[in-house]
Amino acid sequence: MNKEYNIKNLLQEHIIIVPEMQRDYVWSVTSDNVYKLLQIINDGNPSKTNIGFIYACGQEGIFCLIDGQQRLTTLVLLAFYLSLRNNGKYWGAFQEMIASDKDLRFTYRVRKSADQFMKDLFLSQSCPSFDDIRNLSAKKWDNDTSVENMIETLHIIDRYVQMSIFSKNERTLDFETVIQNVTFYYTDIEQTVQGRDIYITMNSCGQPLAKHERLKPYIIAGNDSLEKSRTWNTWEDWLYRRAKEFQLDKGAVDIAMGNFLRIVYELKTAKQITDNWETAAESVLCYEDVCLYFEALIRLYEFYPKRVMELFNPAKTKDKTLYFRAPKALLQVSYLMSKFQSSELNRMNHLVMMCLRAKRMKDEDLLLFLRRYRESHLDLYSFVDRYANDSIVTSCLHSHEIRKIQIIQHGTNKTELLLLKAEELDLFYTKDYYCLLNALWNEKFSGTPSMWTEEDDDEFTKRISTFEYLFKNEWMELKRKHEEGVIDNAFLARYLLSMDMYDYYLQDRDYRILGRNDTWRAILSNDTSCRRISSMIDKLYNVLPKDIYAVMNGQIEATWQNYSAPHDARYYILKYPNSLRAKAKGWNKLWIESIWNNRTTWKSFNVAIYSAPQNWNEENGIYLFESLLAHTATELCINEWTPELPNGIYLLNGRDRHGWQIYYGEKTSREAVTESLRSFTNVNQQYFNLSPAKDGDKFVFIDVRSDYDLIKGGALLLEYLKDYPQTN
């Protein structure tokens, strides 16, 4: 039955308790709620303003609020504030209303700090001043969330009242009006339904309950619900302090508590949540489990605070969905910390991060993995080692991680630290394979795990140092000239090309990419590349750093000097240190004609180098052979990139022929140029041959003998043609 009350009459007839299932006082989190209520009161009818319904149920002679806590608390705080005006004119009247028998008739019994705050404030022997109100701090009351929000509400009320006074718009903001003329409908709900069900039903209106608030009545149910609720409040206070430390909005506490309960539910059931997971969680989550997991969360914060703070982020936004894989995996370990040491946390964190970077570890697979791990009563690495072939493990973890863990388990005391050091090199990962350690020692990290000895530790240490030395120049502009003694990425590309049977290390449609402008991570984007890098380390790990450049350069020199195949594109890249110089800053991206038809040879001479990801154009692109020729004959050419003479004659490579196309301007003819070149080829017939002209050709073609240097031959042609009359 509904009855209309004002706050004065309500407190005269009833003792109102905020019960254990209720949420914190939160209205100040969004101050709009407080301002709206103040505005309704200030703009309302001076004789009566109704602010809606308030519901409670009788319990042990007192009345527990079910709905209306936020409005009623704000109304009490407003009455308190207004009682201080005019030198505390209504201070005594307020105390008589709020505690006629010296006990508060409106109390947050469940929160000791909030209850004490209200007693200190409302039952003070002396009337507080407005300065006292403005200087209030929640520190005195253990930084209780509700206390801080009440203090903030008082500050909001203070600002609103002062502004109203200043603007002469304080129509109904006086003590008597608020306690007598602000009314509401009070409903005493008979206990024909469980209190928690009423609470959930009533709070589905207005400001909706957060997921953790919906679950709270079920989790704290029982004869000791009051004590459980106080423990729950300590959890929220702990989260609140973390939010404050990181300057997060108070609303983030609700988000964190909801995400925490979601993770506990997932760990308990080993199932992903659904849209209405909290309904299923009502019968799954119990106070004892939640308590143990929250203790684990606090322990986890000592070691991984950033992981815990991830819980303060919304699980789902417009742009992304969070699964909290790392926090839930670490929380499971922390839950088991009575058995395992902090090193177990470090291992789990590293394992999850490595698998996620490799685009593995689906959420459903992780949950099954964590449940089996918990039930095994083994430490993490022993568990993975024992069940390495179990689908629960193989579906969750990258095969490389399983292999690595097995090596650690059967290695030495140094092995794990060495692998961690290697992983700091931050190479490339994919869901299909790892290049991380395969590139350092392919024999050990591919295929079936083998034994790992102290000698392996020593060799692996050398391999890591060699890799670091080779790739220490992570980025150098490719337009720079090669410097003697400097291992830049073009030099590395040439060395890799000098190795037996080496083809390419990054294929992109019709292109081979032989140099990068960033780190070298992406060169290891296929298994072939990993093996090639590992082969390079095989050859160099026993070489002293001071000798590495000389050894590499020696192999490059020996390869082209003893080249058994016809002189192809690979030969010239090896022979000339600046062969891979780019015109712009970007990577060297080589386009080679007919590469799909013959991917294991370099017989084409139409090789373009340009700055990716832009397409080739005259501004950023060059042709390898033309640029080499221009580099060699700089004094003859109009620039260092184009083999063009001032008289308008220029050379282009012969595509699939070992020779040069000679172009000319409109002031001469093919016949005239051919006749001039006939004299040149007659004198140098042991190296050059003038090819017969074809109808429609706009150039003259000179073949260069296959065992004679194409660049050197081009330079001789330019030297001869420089004295030809102007052609344009």
N, C-alpha and C positions, 0 to 999 in steps of 0.2 A: 504494500500500500504506500502511495506517495504522499509525502507531507512537505509543505513548504516551510523552510527554515531560513533564518539568517544565521550568521556564524555565532552570534552571542547566544541565541536560544539553543543551537545545536550543542555547544559546549556546556551549557547549563544542564542539559538532559543526558548527554552521553560522554563517555570517555572514548576518544577515537584513537585507534592504534593503526599504524602502518605495518602490516603483517610481513612475515618472512618471505612470502612469495612475491611481494611487490618489488618493482624496479627501483633504482635510485631516484632521487629527485633530480630531474634533468632539464627542467624547463629553461634554465639560463643558458644551456648549451646553444639553443637557438633563441636568442633574446626576443625574437619576434613574438613568441608565445606570451611572454611577460608583457611586452608593450601592447599587444592586442587586448589582453585582459584589462590593463590599466586604461586603455582607450575606451573600452566598452563601459567601464565604470564611470569614467570621467564624462563621457558623452551621454550617459543614460539618464533616465528620469530620476531626479533627486529623491522622489518619494519611494521609488522601488526599481531596482534593476536585477533581472533574473539571469543567472549564468549557467543554467542547465541542470542536469541530474548528477547526483552523487549516490553511489551504492555502497552498502556495507552489509556484513552479516554478523549476527551475534555469536560470540564465542567466549565462554567463561565469564559472563557478566560485562564484557567489553565489546565494542563494535570494531570489527576489522574492515578497513577500507578495501573495497574491491575495485571501484572505479571512481576517479575524481581526485586522486592523491595530488596530482600536479597543481590543479586549480585551488584545492583547499589549502595546500602548503603555501602557495603564493598569496592567498587571501590572508592567512595568519601572519605572514611576514609583512604584508602591507599594513595590517592593523597595528602590528608592533611598531613599524616605522612612524606611522601617523600619530601614535600615542606619545611620541617624543616631541612633537611640535609644541610651540608655545610654552617652552621651558618644562616640558614633560607634564602638561596639563592632564593628560589622560593615562599617564603611566600606571597609576594605581588601578584605574578601571581595567586596563589591559591585563594586569596581573591577576585581578579578581576573576576575569573571564577565562584566562588560560590556565589558572591553577588556584581555584577557590579553596581547595584544601591542602595547598602547598605541594601537590603533585600535579604534574602536567596532565591536562585533559586532552591534549593532542601530542602524540609522541611517536618517535621513530624507535620503538623499543628494540627492533631487530638490529639496528646499527648503534652500537654503544657510543661511538664518537659523535654521531649526529644527535643522539639523545642527550649527551652531555653538553653539546653545543647549545641546544635549545634551552636546557636548564640554566647554563651560564648566562645566556642572553636574556631569557624571559623572567628568570627568578632572581635577577641581580638585586641586591639590597639598595643600590643607588641607581638612579635613572641614567642610562647611557646617554652620551651626547652624540650629535651627528658626526663629530670628528672620530669618536670611538667606532662608529659604524664604518666610516670610510677607511679606517686603519685596520679593520679586521683581517686576520690572516688564518688560513686553514692549518698552518703548521702546528698551532697549539692543539689542534684536534686530529693529529696524525695524518694531515692532508687527506682527510676523508672526502670522497667524491661528492657525496650529498652536501656535506658542510661547505665545500668550496662553491658548489652551485647555489646554495642558499645565500652565501656571502655575495656572490655575483648578482643574484636577484635583488638583494638589498641595495647594491650599487646602482642597478638599473632603475629601481624605484626612486632612489635618491636623485638621479639625473632627471628622471621624468617629472618628479614633483618640483624640482628647482626650475626646470624649464617652464612648467605650467605656471608657477608663481611669477616668473619673469614675464611671461606673455599674458598674465592675468587671465588664465584659462583653467583655474583649479576648481571648477564648479562643484564637484562632489567629492574631492579628495580631502575629506576630513574624517577623523576617527569615528564619530558618531554615525555619520552617513554610511560608512563602510560596514560597521558591525551590525547595523540595524536595517539598512535599506537595500543592501546587496543580498539577494536571496537565491536559493537553489532548491530544487526538489530532492529531498533525501528519502531514499528507499532502503528499508531494512529487509534484506532477502532472507527468507526462512531457509534453514539448513536442510532443505529437501534435496539439494544438490551439493556435490563436493565443492569446497571452497576453491580448489585449483581450477575446476571446470568453469565455475562462475567467473573467476579471474580472467581466464583465457577468452571466454565468450565476450565478456564486457569490454575487454581491451582490444577486441578485434575492431572496435569502432574508434573513430578519432585517430590519434597517433598510434599506428600499428605496433604491436609488440615485436621486438627483435627476436630472432630465432632462439637465442639463449634465454630470453625472458619467457618464451613459451615453454621451454624445456625445464626451467628452474623448478616449478612446483612438483614435477615428477621426480626430479633428481633429489630434492631435499625432503621428500615425503617421509613420514614416520613420526614416532613419538618424540624424537629428538630434532624435529625440524627447525626449531629455533636456533639451536647450536650449529646445525648444518648451514643454516642461512647466514649466520655470522661468519662462518668459515668462507662461504661463498662471497660475502662482502669483502673479506680480506683478499680474495683472488682479484676481484674487480678493482680494489684499491691498488693492488700491485700493478695491474695493467695500466691503471690511470697514471701511476707514477712514471711508468715507462713512456707513456704517451707525452707526459709533460716534459720529460727529459729531452725528447726528440721534437718538442714543440709541435705536436700533432693536435688536431682538433679533438675535443672530448668525445665526439661521436665515434672516433676511431676505437675507443674502448669497447663499444658494442660490437663493432666489426671484429675486433681481435677475439672477444669471448665467443662469438658465433663461429669463427674459423677454428678456434681451439676445440670446441665441442664437435664440430664437423670432423676434424682429424681424429679425435678419440673414437668417434663412431666408425670411421673408416678403418682404423686400426683394429677395432674390436670385431668388425664383421668381415674385414678383408674385401669389402665391396665399395665401389664408387658410389657417391651420393647421387640421388635423383632429385628432381625439383622439390618434392615434398618429403625430403629425408627426415625432417624433424618429427614427422608423425611416426615413422618407424623407430626413431631414436627414443621415443617415449618409453618403449618397453625394452630397449637395449642398454641405455646408459644408466648406470647406478652411481650413487654418491661415492662409494668406495673406489671405484675405478677412476672416476673423474678426479677425485682427490689425489690419487697416486700419480696420475698423469700431469696434474698441475704442479705437484712437487717436482716432477721430472722436467717440466717446462722451466721452472725457476732454476734448477740445476743447469739446464741447457743454456740459459741466458749467461751464466758465468763464462762459458766457453765460446758460445756462438751468438752474441747479442743480435747481430744483423739478421741471422736466420729467424730468431724469435720475432723480430720487428717486422718480418714479412707478413705476419698474421694481421697486422694493422691495415693491410691493403684489402680493398674489396675483392672478393673472389671472382666476381664477374662484373665487367664494365662493357661499354659499347664496343670497345676495341679489342678486348682480350679476356681470356679466362685463365685464372690461376689455379694450379693443382696442388701447390705447396709440397712438391715431392721432396725437396731437401728438408724442410722443417719436419715433415711427418716421419721421414727416415731417421733423422737425428732424435726426434722425440721418442721413437721406439727404442733407440739405443740408450737414451737417458733414463727411460723407464727401467731398463735392465742394468743401470749403472752400479747397483749393489754387487753385481757379479763382475762387471767389466770396468776397465780403467778409462781415463780420458782419451787414450790412444785409440780406443774403439770408436769414439766420436769422430776423431780425425780421419780414420780410415773410411768410415761410412760417408762422411762429407765429401771426401776425395772421390770415392767410388761413384756417388750419385752425380757429382759434377762432371766427371769424365764421361759417363754414359750419356748424360744430357747433351754435352757438347758434341757427342757422336750421333746425336739425334736418335738415341735409343731410350729405353725405359718408359714404357707407357704406364699410365697411372694404375690401371687395373693389374698389370704385371707386377708393379712395385708392391702393391698391397698384398698380393699372394706371396711374394718373396719375403716380405717383412713378417708375415704370419709364420711361415715355415722357419724362418730364422729364429723368431721368438720361441717357437716350440722345440727347436733343436737343442737348446741349452748350450750351444757352442758359441765361441767368439766368431766374429764375422768372417775372417779369412779361413778359419777351420771349416766353417759351414760351407763356404763357396768351394773350397778344395774337395771336401767330401762329396758334395752333390754337384760337381762340375758338369755332369752329363744329364742332370735332372732338368726336365722342361721348365720347372719353376724358376730355375737359375738361368738357363740359356735363353728363355724368352724375355727375361728382364735385363740381363747384363750383356754388354758387348763381349764377343768372344775374345777380343784382345785383353779385356779386363780380367776375364776368367784365367786366361793363360798367364797374365802377369802375376795374379794372386798365387797361382800354383808355383811359379818361379820363386816368389818371395817365401812361400811356405817351405820350399825345399832348398832354399839358398842359404846364404850366410847372414850374419848379423848386419852386414853392410848393404846387402842387396836392396832392401826396400828404400833406403836413403838414396842410393844411386839411381834407382828408377824414378824417384821423385825429382831428383836433380835433372834427369833427362827430360822429364815432362815439363819442367819450367822453360824448356826451349820453345814451347807454345807453337807446335806445328799444326798440321791440318788434320781434321777429323771428318769422317763421314759415317753414315749408318752402315755402310757395307764393309769398310775396312779401316784400320788405323795405319797411318804412316808414322805415327809418333815415334815408336821404338823400332819399327821395321826399317826405317831409313838409317838408323844408327847401326843395327846389327840384324839384318834380315834373316840370317841363318838361325838365330836364337829365338826370334819373335814371330816366326811363321811356322805353321805346321804343328806337330805334336811337341809339347813342352819337353825339354831335355834337362838333364841335371845342370845345376849351376854351382860352380866351385869358387874358391878364393881367387884362382887364376882368372876366372871369368870376371870377377869384380875388378881386377887390375886392368884387364883388357878393355872392359866397358868404360872405366874411368878415362882411359886414353882416347877412346872413341868419342866420348862426350866433349873432351877438350879439343879434339880435332875438329869436330863439327862446329863448335863455338868459334874457333879460329877462322874456319873457312867462311862462315856466314856472319861474321861480326859487322861487316859493312852492309847493313840491312837495306840501305837505299842510297844509290848514287845516280845522278842524272845520266841517262844513257847517251846524251849528246856530248858528254865529256870524252876527250881523247883518253885512250888507255895509258895508264902510267906504269912504267916498269916497276915490278915489285908489289903492285896493288892487286889484291884479289877482289875485283868487282864482279857484278853479276854477269857481265858479258864474258869475262875471263872464265868464270865457272862454267858457263854454257859451252864455251869452246873446249874446255877440258872434258866435260861430259861427252861431247861429240867425238873426242879423240879415243874414247874407250871402245873396245871391241863390241860389235853388234849393237851399238847404241843407235836408236832411232830418234825418239823425241820424248819429252817428259810432260808436255801438255798439248793435247790436240783439241783444237776448237774449229769444228767444221773443216774448212780447207786450209787451216793455218797450223803452223807449229810455233809455239811461243818459247823464245829462247832467252828472255831476259825480263826482269820485273823491276818496277819502280817502287815496290813496297817490300814487305818482308818476303821471305822465300817460302812461306807456308803453302801457297797455292801450286808451287811446282810439284808438290807431292800429292797431286790429286788423283793418282792412279797407282795401282800396285806395281806396274812396270817401273815407274819413276822411283818408288821406294827402293826397289832392288838396285837401280842404277846409283842412287845416292849411297846406298850401303856398300856397293862395289867400290865407289870412290873412297869411302872411309876405310874399306879393306886395304887399299893401296897406300893410304897416307897415315894411318893412326900410329905407326911406329917411326914416322919422320918427325924430326924436331921442328917446331914452329918456324924457326929462322930459315929452314931449308925447304919448307913446303912449296913456296912459290917457284923456286928453281926446279924442284922435282916435277911439278905440274907443267911448267912451261917446257921442260925437257921432253915430257911425253907428247905434248902438243906438237913440238918441233919434229920429233921423231916420227910421229904419225903421218904428217904431210910430206916429210922428206922421203919416207919409204912407202908412199901411197901406191899400191899395186893396181888399183882400179883407175879408169880414166879420170882425168881431173874434172870433178863435178862440183856442185855448189858446196858440199861439205868440205872438200879440199881447200877451197878458197877461204871459207870461214875460218878454218884452222890456220892457214898460212898467214893471214893478215890480222894483226892484233886489233885493228879498228874496224873489222868487217861488220860488227854488229852495232856500230855507232848509229844512234837514232837522231833524227832531225829535231825532234821535240823531246819533252821530259819523259814521255810515257814508256811503256814496255816495248820491247822488240817483238813485233808480231809479224812473222814471216808467212807470206803467201807463196806457195810453190805449185806451179801448174801440174795437173795430173797426179796430185798426191794420192788420191783415192785409188788410182790404178797401180801405183807403185810406191807404197808407203815406206819401203825399206831401202830405197835408193834416193840419191840426190842428183839425178842426172839432168833435171831441169835447170836452166840458167836464168829463168824468169823469176827472180826472187825479190819480193817487195818487203821492205821493212817500214813499219809505220807505227804511229803512236796510238795504241788502243786505249779506250774503247771506241774512239772515233774511227769512222771509215777512212780509207786511204784517200788523200787528196794532195794537191800540189803543195799545200801549206805544211802538212805534217808528215807526209810520206816520202820515202825515197826508194830507189831500187838498189839492191845490194851491190851489184857489179858496177853500175853507173857511179854510185857514191865512192866505191873503192878506187875506181879509175880517177875520179875527180880529186880524191885525197892524195893519190900518187902523183898526179900532174897538176897540182894546184897552181903553179906559176903560169900554166897555159890556159886554164879554164876560167870562166867568168865568175865562178864561186866554187867552194869546196865540196858541193853536193852534186853538181851537174857537169858532166863532161862535154861542155859546149865551148866552142872557140869564139872569140870576138867577131870572126867573119861570118858567123851564123851556122857553121857546120857543127853538128853534135852527134854523139854516138849512143846507141841503145844496145842492150845485150841481145844475144841471138836466140832467145827462148830455149828451144831444145837443141840448138846447135852451138858448138864451141866457136863463137865468132862475134862479129860486131855488125850492126846495121848502121850505115852512115847516112845521115839526113843532111839536107842542105836547103838554102833559101831559094826564092823564086827567080833570082837574078842569074842562076846557072841551071844546068840541066843534068839529068842522070848520065847522059852520054859523056858530057864534059868531065864530070867527076869520075866516071868509070875509066876514061882514058888517062886521067891523071894518076889514078890508083894502079893502073896497069904497070906503069913504070915502077911504082913502089913494090908491087908483088914480084916483078921480074927480078929486082935486086934482092928481095928477101923471100925467094920462093921456097926455101927450106922451112919457113915458118908460116907463110901466108898463102892463101889461094883466093883469087877473085872469082866469085860465083857468077854464073850467067844470070843476066837480068830476066825478070819475069814481067809479062804484061801487067800493068797496073801497079807495079812496085813504085813506091815513092822514095826508095832508098837504094843504096848500093851495099851488097853484103860481102864481107871479107871473112872467110873461114880461117881460124887459127888452129894450127896443128895441135892435136889433143894432148901432147906431152909438153907443149910450150905454154908458158904462163899467159893466161888470157889478159890479165891486168897489164902485164909488161908489154904485151902485144898492142893493147889499146893505147898505151902511152906512146909507143913508136908511131902509131897512126896519127895521133894528135900532133906529135912533133912534126911529122911530114906535112900534115894538112894546115898547119898554122899559117903558112905562107900562101895558101890558096886565096885568090881574090875574094872580095866581099860578095856574099851570096844573098844578102837581104837588105 
